Amino acid sequence: MIKVNPSIVVREELEGWGVIFDPDTGDSFGLNAVGVLIWKGLEAGKNKEDILKDIGEQCEGGLPAQAADDFDAFIAQLTEKGYVSAE
């Protein structure tokens, strides 16, 4: 399970974009609309499969073939920055 760091602040911007902000370090990280959807899923306690299903429902033509790999790479970035942790 992937847990969101409770000290992280996320602000959703126009057209579904967002920004992750770490008040402890002052670092920020931009999110596209899919990143925001993933973040919201993580905050809701959803697992990878459920989040990918949500993404597929939002994509015209269904879930892209590389979506699972992209998800893993995105989670690796968030983990490296300390925004989430894997349990």
Phi, psi and omega in degrees: 000143180257126181249136177279136175296120185294344180273353182280140179249134177239132178239123177275131182256193180297148175056032174085355178285162180206173179225131172266135180229131176256105183293339179287327183248341184083001180284149175226161185212125181280144178238136170276183184299323178290321177299320177296318179297318177296313181301315179298321177297317178297317179298328180278358179082017180284153177269174184304313183298317180293321179293318178296324176298316178301317179297315180301325179290337180269343184267131172294131181086003177088186184289126177298150184301325184271006187301319182295319178293319178296320177301311181299319179294320179295315178297322177298319177297313181296322179293316179301323181277352179085013181280332177221166174221147178265133178243000000 
